[in-house]
Amino acid sequence: MAEIVQQRIENRIPELEQLERVGLFSKKEVKSLLKRATALEYKLHRLIITKVDFIAYIQYEINVLELIKKRRSRIGYQFKREEIEFSIISRINNIFRRATTKWKDDVQLWLSHIAFCKKWNTQGELSKVFSSMLAIHPEKPALWIMAAKSELEDRNSSESARHLFLRALRFHPESKKVYQEYFRMELLHTEKLRKQQKKLEQAEMDGGYEFSPEIMTGKLAEVVYRDASGKIQGADFILSLLTIAAIFDFTKDLQDTIIQDLQSKHTDDSLTWDFMAKRELGATVGEELQSAKGRASDMARREERCYQVYEEGLNSLSTGTYAQQTEMHTSTQVRQKHSEQTAAVAMAATQRYRQSVDVWCLALQTMVRLGSGATGKLFQDALTHVNPKVHTHTHTHIEMVTRDCLYGFFPPDLWLEYIREELGPSGQPENCGKIHWRAMKLLEGESVERFTAQYTVLQTGHI
């Protein structure tokens, strides 16, 4: 053991001599560095070694690097980096390798090594670290994505990034996140090529620079989309890819393809209809409608078309998704402040699906957001019609409503109805104190006084 430690310390002598020679460290400081390094090195060669020993050694070496960087800046000396910093960085990488070899399962240790390589710009070592880590942890999609992004962003190698994504898909063929990032990478690669082509055209450079039209229009990303949509079903995933594609200005054809697939393959999903309806609201205004009157007329037309799409979606979706249907139907109306229509839809839903906790909760949320004074009565109606023996989680749903709604507009009478229900035979009286505290914290102005007065009357048993 002593021979190994002595050899490692002797390997430091050239860099320490350089530190003293160029004036970055004094002779006394060099001796202190040598003494401290010897002690840390001996700890790594004991019979029982710990991860803490490795981390302490690594942190010490990093602190030395940072100190050298500051002193270089102070005295203005920028030479002998190969003999000094490169030697220290190489040693730190070696210590990291020894640590990750012993504690292979510690992902955080691997990530610390990666962070060090990025900070000190050791690209060659960075690729090796990722390769070793993925060989041990291929079951973690996030690590594959991180490695591919590093190849694309740090090493500017889209080919290596693509290769890593393809390898990741062998281990995770149905990972949404891997497909999303692979799709994004191909679009970023296309955008980069388009920028290069534009610069070459501006510089009027001829010969040797030909770009495939298919690649320049995002066909590689479309291939990824086709593969992903064939393996992963669901409108939410398709819409996530559409959102990524919409970031880039050259993907109109790709977006049209995705939208066509949504309309043809996912009409049984409320998200598809919700997207299509909102898309009507976001339609581009033509030049002929730039006047105030024209814009107002166009907005009214788009709102009407949006409403029609929602109606069409409601008619086509199965009754098993009625809560989603109602939410889809009311979302845009709430946003556009169509209070009367929204309230009517919410109330109609509760009349049609009296036993559905989801529909009652959705109706309560809608009425609260509209600031309706009928919220308390609606709450009582919900408790009357929903059978607690069938819906054992009614209280959980109602509490979810109180958390999710806009508390600043939560009316005092609904808080009181909530407390009264907990005091009832099917409630939990011990929750009343918590509900009262929450109401006092969230209500404002006159609502606090009104709630306090009514709560006092409730406690005396007069209501």
C-alpha positions as CSV (number, residue, x, y, z in Angstrom):
1,M,0.0,0.0,0.0
2,A,2.7,2.5,1.0
3,E,4.5,1.9,-2.3
4,I,1.4,2.8,-4.3
5,V,0.7,5.9,-2.3
6,Q,4.3,7.0,-2.6
7,Q,4.1,6.5,-6.4
8,R,1.0,8.6,-6.7
9,I,2.5,11.4,-4.6
10,E,5.7,11.4,-6.7
11,N,3.5,11.8,-9.8
12,R,2.4,15.1,-8.3
13,I,5.8,16.6,-7.9
14,P,6.1,18.1,-11.5
15,E,2.9,20.0,-11.2
16,L,3.7,21.2,-7.6
17,E,7.1,22.5,-8.8
18,Q,5.4,24.4,-11.7
19,L,2.9,26.0,-9.2
20,E,5.8,27.3,-7.1
21,R,8.0,28.3,-10.1
22,V,5.3,30.4,-11.8
23,G,4.3,32.1,-8.6
24,L,0.8,30.7,-8.2
25,F,1.7,29.0,-4.8
26,S,4.4,29.7,-2.2
27,K,6.8,27.1,-1.1
28,K,4.9,26.7,2.2
29,E,1.6,26.3,0.4
30,V,3.1,23.6,-1.8
31,K,4.3,21.6,1.2
32,S,0.8,21.9,2.7
33,L,-0.7,20.6,-0.5
34,L,1.6,17.7,-0.5
35,K,0.9,16.8,3.1
36,R,-2.9,17.0,2.7
37,A,-2.8,15.0,-0.6
38,T,-0.7,12.3,1.1
39,A,-3.2,11.9,4.0
40,L,-6.2,11.7,1.6
41,E,-4.4,9.2,-0.6
42,Y,-3.7,6.9,2.4
43,K,-7.4,6.9,3.2
44,L,-8.2,5.4,-0.2
45,H,-5.9,2.5,0.5
46,R,-7.2,1.4,3.9
47,L,-8.7,-2.0,4.3
48,I,-12.1,-0.4,4.8
49,I,-12.8,2.5,2.5
50,T,-15.9,4.6,2.3
51,K,-17.6,6.7,-0.4
52,V,-17.1,9.7,1.9
53,D,-13.3,9.3,1.6
54,F,-13.5,9.4,-2.2
55,I,-15.8,12.4,-2.2
56,A,-13.6,14.3,0.2
57,Y,-10.5,13.7,-2.0
58,I,-12.4,14.8,-5.1
59,Q,-13.7,17.9,-3.4
60,Y,-10.2,18.8,-2.2
61,E,-8.8,18.5,-5.7
62,I,-11.6,20.6,-7.2
63,N,-11.0,23.3,-4.5
64,V,-7.3,23.4,-5.6
65,L,-8.4,23.8,-9.2
66,E,-10.7,26.7,-8.3
67,L,-8.0,28.3,-6.3
68,I,-5.5,28.1,-9.2
69,K,-8.1,29.6,-11.5
70,K,-8.6,32.6,-9.2
71,R,-4.9,33.2,-8.7
72,R,-4.3,33.0,-12.5
73,S,-6.9,35.7,-12.9
74,R,-5.3,37.8,-10.2
75,I,-1.7,37.8,-11.4
76,G,-2.6,37.5,-15.1
77,Y,-0.6,34.3,-15.8
78,Q,-2.3,32.0,-18.3
79,F,0.6,29.6,-19.3
80,K,1.6,26.0,-18.2
81,R,-2.0,24.8,-18.2
82,E,-1.0,21.4,-19.6
83,E,1.5,20.8,-16.8
84,I,-0.8,22.0,-14.0
85,E,-4.6,22.0,-14.6
86,F,-4.6,19.1,-17.1
87,S,-2.7,16.9,-14.6
88,I,-5.1,17.7,-11.8
89,I,-8.2,17.2,-14.0
90,S,-6.8,13.8,-15.1
91,R,-6.3,12.8,-11.5
92,I,-9.8,13.8,-10.5
93,N,-11.2,11.8,-13.4
94,N,-9.2,8.8,-12.2
95,I,-10.5,9.1,-8.7
96,F,-14.1,9.3,-10.0
97,R,-13.5,6.1,-12.1
98,R,-12.2,4.3,-9.0
99,A,-15.3,5.4,-7.0
100,T,-17.9,4.5,-9.7
101,T,-16.2,1.1,-10.2
102,K,-16.7,0.3,-6.5
103,W,-20.2,1.9,-6.2
104,K,-21.7,1.2,-9.6
105,D,-25.3,1.6,-8.5
106,D,-24.8,5.1,-7.2
107,V,-26.3,7.2,-10.0
108,Q,-25.6,10.4,-8.2
109,L,-21.9,9.6,-8.2
110,W,-22.0,9.1,-11.9
111,L,-23.9,12.4,-12.4
112,S,-21.3,14.2,-10.3
113,H,-18.6,12.9,-12.6
114,I,-20.6,14.1,-15.6
115,A,-21.1,17.5,-14.1
116,F,-17.3,17.8,-13.4
117,C,-16.5,16.8,-17.0
118,K,-18.9,19.4,-18.4
119,K,-17.6,22.2,-16.1
120,W,-14.0,21.6,-17.0
121,N,-14.7,20.8,-20.7
122,T,-13.3,17.3,-20.9
123,Q,-15.4,16.1,-23.8
124,G,-13.6,12.9,-24.5
125,E,-13.9,11.8,-20.9
126,L,-17.5,12.8,-20.8
127,S,-18.5,10.4,-23.6
128,K,-16.6,7.6,-21.8
129,V,-18.5,8.3,-18.5
130,F,-21.8,8.2,-20.3
131,S,-20.9,5.0,-22.0
132,S,-19.9,3.3,-18.8
133,M,-22.9,4.6,-16.9
134,L,-25.4,3.4,-19.6
135,A,-23.8,0.0,-19.7
136,I,-24.7,-0.4,-16.0
137,H,-28.0,1.5,-15.9
138,P,-29.7,0.9,-19.2
139,E,-33.1,0.7,-17.4
140,K,-33.2,4.4,-16.8
141,P,-34.6,6.4,-19.8
142,A,-33.6,9.7,-18.3
143,L,-29.9,8.8,-18.5
144,W,-30.2,7.9,-22.2
145,I,-31.9,11.2,-22.9
146,M,-29.2,13.0,-20.9
147,A,-26.4,11.3,-22.8
148,A,-28.0,12.0,-26.2
149,K,-28.6,15.7,-25.3
150,S,-24.9,15.9,-24.3
151,E,-23.8,14.6,-27.6
152,L,-26.0,17.1,-29.4
153,E,-25.4,20.2,-27.3
154,D,-21.9,19.7,-25.9
155,R,-20.2,17.8,-28.8
156,N,-22.4,19.1,-31.6
157,S,-22.8,15.5,-32.9
158,S,-26.4,14.8,-34.0
159,E,-25.3,11.5,-35.4
160,S,-24.1,10.3,-32.0
161,A,-27.3,11.6,-30.4
162,R,-29.4,9.7,-32.9
163,H,-27.4,6.5,-32.3
164,L,-28.0,6.9,-28.5
165,F,-31.7,7.5,-29.0
166,L,-32.0,4.4,-31.2
167,R,-30.2,2.3,-28.5
168,A,-32.5,3.7,-25.8
169,L,-35.6,2.6,-27.8
170,R,-34.3,-0.9,-27.8
171,F,-34.4,-0.9,-24.0
172,H,-37.5,1.3,-23.8
173,P,-39.6,0.8,-27.0
174,E,-42.7,2.4,-25.4
175,S,-41.2,5.3,-23.5
176,K,-43.1,8.5,-24.3
177,K,-40.3,10.7,-23.0
178,V,-37.6,9.0,-25.2
179,Y,-39.7,9.4,-28.3
180,Q,-40.5,13.0,-27.5
181,E,-36.9,14.0,-27.0
182,Y,-35.8,12.0,-30.1
183,F,-38.5,13.8,-32.1
184,R,-37.3,17.1,-30.8
185,M,-33.6,16.2,-31.5
186,E,-34.4,15.5,-35.2
187,L,-36.2,18.8,-35.5
188,L,-33.3,20.7,-33.9
189,H,-30.9,18.9,-36.3
190,T,-33.1,20.0,-39.3
191,E,-33.2,23.6,-38.0
192,K,-29.4,23.6,-37.7
193,L,-29.0,22.4,-41.3
194,R,-31.5,25.0,-42.5
195,K,-29.5,27.8,-40.8
196,Q,-26.3,26.5,-42.3
197,Q,-27.9,26.4,-45.8
198,K,-29.1,30.0,-45.3
199,K,-25.6,31.2,-44.4
200,L,-24.1,29.5,-47.4
201,E,-26.7,31.0,-49.7
202,Q,-26.0,34.5,-48.3
203,A,-22.3,34.0,-48.8
204,E,-23.0,32.7,-52.3
205,M,-20.7,29.7,-51.9
206,D,-21.0,27.1,-54.6
207,G,-20.1,23.4,-54.8
208,G,-19.9,20.6,-52.3
209,Y,-22.7,21.8,-50.1
210,E,-25.9,20.0,-51.0
211,F,-28.7,19.3,-48.6
212,S,-31.4,16.7,-49.1
213,P,-34.8,18.3,-49.5
214,E,-36.4,15.5,-47.5
215,I,-34.1,16.2,-44.5
216,M,-34.5,20.0,-44.8
217,T,-38.3,19.7,-44.5
218,G,-38.2,17.5,-41.4
219,K,-38.8,14.1,-42.9
220,L,-36.5,12.4,-40.3
221,A,-38.7,13.8,-37.6
222,E,-41.7,12.5,-39.4
223,V,-40.2,9.0,-39.5
224,V,-39.8,9.2,-35.7
225,Y,-43.4,10.3,-35.4
226,R,-44.6,7.4,-37.5
227,D,-42.7,4.9,-35.4
228,A,-43.8,6.5,-32.1
229,S,-47.5,6.8,-33.0
230,G,-47.5,3.1,-34.1
231,K,-46.2,1.9,-30.8
232,I,-47.8,4.4,-28.3
233,Q,-51.5,5.1,-28.4
234,G,-53.3,8.1,-27.0
235,A,-54.2,11.6,-28.1
236,D,-52.3,13.1,-25.2
237,F,-49.0,11.7,-26.6
238,I,-49.8,12.7,-30.2
239,L,-50.6,16.2,-29.0
240,S,-47.3,16.4,-27.1
241,L,-45.5,15.7,-30.3
242,L,-47.6,18.3,-32.1
243,T,-46.7,20.9,-29.5
244,I,-43.0,20.2,-30.1
245,A,-43.4,20.4,-33.8
246,A,-45.2,23.7,-33.5
247,I,-42.1,25.3,-32.0
248,F,-40.4,25.1,-35.4
249,D,-41.4,27.3,-38.4
250,F,-40.7,24.7,-41.1
251,T,-43.1,22.0,-39.8
252,K,-46.4,23.0,-41.3
253,D,-46.7,19.8,-43.4
254,L,-45.7,17.7,-40.4
255,Q,-48.2,19.4,-38.2
256,D,-50.9,18.9,-40.8
257,T,-50.0,15.2,-40.9
258,I,-50.3,14.9,-37.1
259,I,-53.6,16.7,-37.0
260,Q,-55.0,14.5,-39.7
261,D,-54.0,11.4,-37.7
262,L,-55.7,12.9,-34.6
263,Q,-58.9,13.5,-36.5
264,S,-58.9,10.0,-38.1
265,K,-57.6,7.8,-35.3
266,H,-58.4,9.5,-32.0
267,T,-61.9,10.8,-32.3
268,D,-62.9,8.7,-29.3
269,D,-60.7,10.9,-27.0
270,S,-62.1,14.1,-25.5
271,L,-58.6,15.7,-25.8
272,T,-58.8,15.6,-29.6
273,W,-62.1,17.4,-29.6
274,D,-60.9,19.9,-27.1
275,F,-57.8,20.6,-29.2
276,M,-59.8,21.0,-32.4
277,A,-62.2,23.4,-30.7
278,K,-59.5,25.6,-29.3
279,R,-57.8,25.5,-32.7
280,E,-60.9,27.2,-34.1
281,L,-60.4,30.1,-31.7
282,G,-56.8,30.5,-32.6
283,A,-57.4,30.8,-36.4
284,T,-55.4,33.5,-38.2
285,V,-57.3,36.7,-39.1
286,G,-57.1,37.6,-42.8
287,E,-56.0,41.0,-44.1
288,E,-59.5,41.8,-45.1
289,L,-60.6,41.6,-41.4
290,Q,-58.1,44.1,-40.0
291,S,-60.7,46.7,-39.1
292,A,-62.3,46.6,-35.6
293,K,-65.6,45.6,-37.0
294,G,-64.1,42.9,-39.1
295,R,-62.1,41.5,-36.2
296,A,-65.2,41.5,-33.9
297,S,-67.2,39.7,-36.6
298,D,-64.4,37.1,-37.1
299,M,-64.1,36.5,-33.4
300,A,-67.8,35.8,-33.1
301,R,-67.6,33.4,-36.0
302,R,-64.7,31.6,-34.5
303,E,-66.4,31.3,-31.1
304,E,-69.5,29.9,-32.8
305,R,-67.4,27.4,-34.7
306,C,-65.6,26.5,-31.5
307,Y,-68.9,25.8,-29.8
308,Q,-70.1,23.7,-32.7
309,V,-66.9,21.5,-32.5
310,Y,-67.5,21.0,-28.8
311,E,-71.2,20.0,-29.6
312,E,-70.0,17.6,-32.3
313,G,-67.5,16.1,-29.8
314,L,-70.2,15.7,-27.2
315,N,-72.4,13.9,-29.6
316,S,-69.7,11.5,-30.8
317,L,-68.1,10.5,-27.5
318,S,-69.4,7.6,-25.5
319,T,-71.5,8.2,-22.3
320,G,-68.8,6.5,-20.2
321,T,-66.7,9.7,-20.5
322,Y,-69.4,12.1,-19.6
323,A,-67.3,14.0,-16.9
324,Q,-64.6,14.6,-19.5
325,Q,-67.3,15.6,-22.0
326,T,-68.8,18.2,-19.7
327,E,-65.4,19.6,-18.8
328,M,-64.5,19.8,-22.5
329,H,-67.8,21.5,-23.2
330,T,-67.5,24.2,-20.5
331,S,-63.8,25.0,-20.6
332,T,-63.8,27.5,-23.4
333,Q,-67.1,29.0,-22.3
334,V,-65.6,29.7,-18.8
335,R,-62.6,31.3,-20.5
336,Q,-64.8,33.5,-22.7
337,K,-67.0,34.4,-19.7
338,H,-70.2,32.9,-21.2
339,S,-71.5,32.7,-17.6
340,E,-75.2,31.9,-18.3
341,Q,-74.4,29.2,-20.9
342,T,-71.7,27.6,-18.8
343,A,-73.9,27.5,-15.7
344,A,-76.8,26.0,-17.7
345,V,-74.5,23.2,-19.1
346,A,-73.2,22.4,-15.6
347,M,-76.6,22.2,-14.1
348,A,-77.9,20.1,-17.0
349,A,-75.1,17.7,-16.5
350,T,-76.0,17.2,-12.8
351,Q,-79.6,16.6,-13.7
352,R,-78.6,13.9,-16.3
353,Y,-76.0,12.2,-14.2
354,R,-77.3,12.5,-10.6
355,Q,-75.3,9.7,-9.2
356,S,-71.9,10.8,-10.6
357,V,-69.6,12.3,-8.0
358,D,-67.3,13.5,-10.9
359,V,-70.1,15.5,-12.5
360,W,-71.2,17.1,-9.3
361,C,-67.6,18.1,-8.4
362,L,-67.1,19.5,-11.9
363,A,-70.4,21.5,-11.6
364,L,-69.2,22.9,-8.2
365,Q,-65.9,24.0,-9.7
366,T,-67.6,25.7,-12.6
367,M,-70.1,27.6,-10.3
368,V,-67.3,28.7,-8.0
369,R,-65.2,30.0,-10.8
370,L,-68.2,31.9,-12.1
371,G,-68.8,33.4,-8.6
372,S,-72.3,32.1,-8.5
373,G,-74.4,32.6,-5.4
374,A,-76.1,29.2,-5.9
375,T,-73.0,27.3,-5.0
376,G,-74.2,26.4,-1.5
377,K,-77.5,25.0,-2.8
378,L,-75.7,23.0,-5.4
379,F,-73.5,21.6,-2.7
380,Q,-76.5,20.4,-0.7
381,D,-78.1,19.0,-3.9
382,A,-74.9,17.0,-4.5
383,L,-75.1,15.5,-1.0
384,T,-78.7,14.7,-1.4
385,H,-78.4,12.9,-4.7
386,V,-75.1,11.1,-4.4
387,N,-75.5,7.8,-2.5
388,P,-72.7,7.7,0.1
389,K,-72.9,3.9,0.3
390,V,-72.1,3.6,-3.3
391,H,-69.6,6.5,-3.6
392,T,-67.4,5.9,-0.5
393,H,-65.0,8.6,-1.6
394,T,-67.5,11.5,-1.8
395,H,-65.7,13.5,0.9
396,T,-62.4,13.0,-0.8
397,H,-63.8,14.4,-4.1
398,I,-65.4,17.3,-2.3
399,E,-62.2,18.2,-0.5
400,M,-60.5,18.0,-3.9
401,V,-62.9,20.7,-5.2
402,T,-62.1,23.0,-2.2
403,R,-58.4,22.7,-2.9
404,D,-58.6,23.0,-6.7
405,C,-61.0,25.9,-7.0
406,L,-60.0,29.5,-6.9
407,Y,-60.0,30.1,-3.1
408,G,-60.2,33.9,-3.4
409,F,-63.7,33.4,-4.9
410,F,-64.8,30.5,-2.8
411,P,-68.1,31.8,-1.2
412,P,-68.6,31.7,2.6
413,D,-71.8,29.8,2.3
414,L,-70.1,26.9,0.6
415,W,-67.5,26.7,3.5
416,L,-70.4,26.6,5.9
417,E,-72.2,23.8,3.9
418,Y,-68.9,21.9,4.0
419,I,-68.7,22.2,7.7
420,R,-72.4,21.3,8.2
421,E,-71.9,18.2,6.1
422,E,-69.0,17.1,8.3
423,L,-71.1,17.6,11.4
424,G,-73.8,15.3,9.9
425,P,-74.2,11.6,10.5
426,S,-72.1,10.6,7.5
427,G,-69.4,13.3,8.1
428,Q,-66.2,13.5,10.1
429,P,-66.6,16.2,12.8
430,E,-62.9,16.3,13.6
431,N,-62.3,17.9,10.2
432,C,-64.4,21.0,11.1
433,G,-61.5,22.8,12.8
434,K,-59.3,22.3,9.8
435,I,-62.0,23.5,7.4
436,H,-62.6,26.6,9.6
437,W,-58.9,27.4,9.7
438,R,-58.6,27.1,6.0
439,A,-61.6,29.3,5.3
440,M,-60.3,32.0,7.7
441,K,-57.0,32.0,5.9
442,L,-58.3,32.2,2.4
443,L,-61.4,34.4,2.7
444,E,-60.9,38.2,2.4
445,G,-62.7,41.4,3.3
446,E,-66.4,41.2,4.1
447,S,-66.4,37.5,3.3
448,V,-64.4,36.9,6.5
449,E,-67.0,38.8,8.7
450,R,-69.9,37.1,7.0
451,F,-68.3,33.6,7.5
452,T,-67.4,34.3,11.1
453,A,-71.0,35.5,12.0
454,Q,-72.6,32.5,10.3
455,Y,-70.1,30.1,11.8
456,T,-70.9,31.4,15.3
457,V,-74.6,31.0,14.6
458,L,-74.0,27.4,13.4
459,Q,-72.1,26.6,16.6
460,T,-74.9,27.9,18.8
461,G,-77.3,25.5,17.0
462,H,-79.6,28.1,15.4
463,I,-78.9,27.0,11.8
